[in-house]
Amino acid sequence: MTADSEFKRRTVLKAGSAAVTATLAAAPAAAAQPSSSSVDITLRVNGRDQRLTVEPRVTLLDALRERLDLTGTKKGCDRGECGACTVLVDGRRIKSCLTLAVMRQNAEITTIEGLAQGDRLHPLQAAFIRRDAFQCGGCTSGQIMSGVACIDEGHTKSADEIREWMSGNLCRCACYPNIVAAIQDAAK
């Protein structure tokens, strides 16, 4: 090959695709191995201690979904704007995409999977069904978790108050009137 032909477009593309293929082939093996900076943590989730090895940068959302297989907590925007990832930590609602898992050791974490008591739904879960307060389901778990906190905090005196305290949770299907009605029902 001459010096001129070494840098033809086709040659560069072939070399680049071979490098990408080799990198992708090695990626699953690398992803399965904890990095040298991984830490062992214990999270108390839905009343049970869960031991994990995570990198310090892993969000609580990713630890719940990817490591503990608790997929009821949804990943919406991954920026704290939509509220789909809302969970309760020590009884307070937080957006789990905005906190690191390592920061939540020694805290009581409740996810949507931890609300029901066996086959008996939490009153707000039952009210969501009764009031048809969901459509696509993308925001439902976050809405319910935030609604539980709204009730526990005593912010259910009026529909306007509920809307104000639920304003950090977005519903792209616009089920807001039904969500407010479900929270009012469950608060009674």
Secondary structure, 3 states (H helix, E strand, C coil): CCHHHHCCHHHHHHHHHHHHHHHHHHHHHHHHCCCCCCEEEEEEECCEEEEEEECCCCEHHHHHHHHCCCCCCCCCCCCCCCCCCEEEECCEEEEHHHCEHHHHCCCEEECHHHCCECCECCHHHHHHHHCCCCCCCCCHHHHHHHHHHHHHCCCCCCHHHHHHHCCCCCCCCCCHHHHHHHHHHHHC
